[in-house]
């Protein structure tokens, strides 16, 4: 398996902007959809990305298997289906890919038990209905003809009723969709990026030029339809190890005047506890470090044992037993 620095595809798994100069591979003939003309590039800034990733200052190296499977999905223009425990970085991978490859704002479709395919594709932009009032959803926007692919995150697909994953196969397999026949040709529609801006659909259809980078997450609590799974490159995410936890701490609490920062021995102490704990740990780990950086650990340790204070603070970040 090649190392991250020797990756055979455009994705290197560092999470750093502009980390690769590799050209995008041509799409296979059976995954070329011929949409166009190309639209202007999407928004570069993604206000949600720093919330998910922090201000990345050093590489957050991904496992080689993750890098290989992401690149396989990019080469084949296939969706990437992620399974794994909560808190293992499934959703954040979409933001890592977009930041590293410079693909702009991530289109995020948060699935609930009431979600429908139509909701992801389009909805009424105002009460005027189809009279110029259509707004494309995150799925519909992803299939507009951009020169470079958009990144679409379909988050927790296993929450949906079984009809949605099955219906999704049609759009993913066809590279687009046709708006209802009641929609006039040449209609201008708004997008998930900007409700005030509009793009023109000459024939009332949406078809991609470059198939989007589709990242689908699931916890594996419910099986997805085989017809959908076979269309995807699959990847199971794993719990973060000590090196990744330390890199997360360094990126979330950078040195300098930007804010409080936990001491290295504090980081080491919570890395040890995170690696030994069950269940999701990244959020607990960062929360514990924030409390420590704000002086809570020091105040607790003045009245007792430092190790006991570390244990107590770590317990505070855990869900309370019923």
Protein Blocks (a to p, Z undefined) as FASTA:
>chain_A
ZZfklccbfbnolopghiafcdcddddfklcghiacddddddfbdfklmmmnopafbdcd
ddfklmmmmmmmmmnopacddeddehilpmmmmmmmmmmnonojaddddddfkbcfklmm
pccfbfnlmnopaccdfklmmmpccfbdcddddehkllpcfklmmmmmmmmmnopacddf
klcghiacddfklmmbccddfkopacdfbdcddddddehlaccdfklmmmpccddddddd
fklmmmmmmmmmcgdjkbccddfklmmmmmmmmmmpgcjfklmmmmmmmmmmnommmmmm
mnmcfklmmmmmmmmmpccdZZ
